[in-house]
Amino acid sequence: MSLQNTNSGRRTPARPPQQPVGGAIIDAQGREIPITEQMVQRACREMDKTCMGSPKKD
């Protein structure tokens, strides 16, 4: 048995950007809010701005 070409041409469909990625947060009213790809990307951009904005002090 060969392990080559076991894919057989199947592709997994791409997720829409707003589909939850497997986590959730709980808001102040106790509601579960799914974490979306857009939320993750925004948080990463904000962290990049924060980290790049402060110069290192030795």
N, C-alpha and C positions, 0 to 999 in steps of 0.2 A: 504494500500500500504506500502510495506516495503522498507526501504532505503538500506538494506543489499544487497550485491551482485549486485549492479547496474552497475558494471564494465563490466559484461558479457564477460570477457576474452579478451577484446580489449586492444591492446598495441599500444602506439605511437612509431613510428620508431625512433631510435637514430639518432641524427644529426652527419654527418661527421664532424671531427674537424675543417675543413676549411670553413664550411657554416657560412655565416654572422649571427650574433646574434641579429640583429635589429638596429644597429647604423652604422654611417659612419663618416669619417673625410674628410675634404676638403684639398687637398694638395696645394702647392704654385701655381700650374698651374690652380687651380679651378676644378680639377677632384675630383669626389666623390669616396672615397676608403672605401669599406665595412669593418667594424671591425669584425675580426674573433676570434674564441675561442683561437687560438694560440696567437694572439696579446694581448688578455686580460691576458692569463697565463704568457706571457713574462713580461708584465708590472707589474704584481703582484710579480713575482720573483725579478725584479729589485727594487721594493719598499721594499721588505723584506730585500734585501741586504743593502739598504740605511739605513733603520731603525735599523737594527741590528748592523751596522758598527759603529754607534756613541753612546758611552756610555752616560747615563743620568748624568747630573750635578745637584747637589742639591744646 
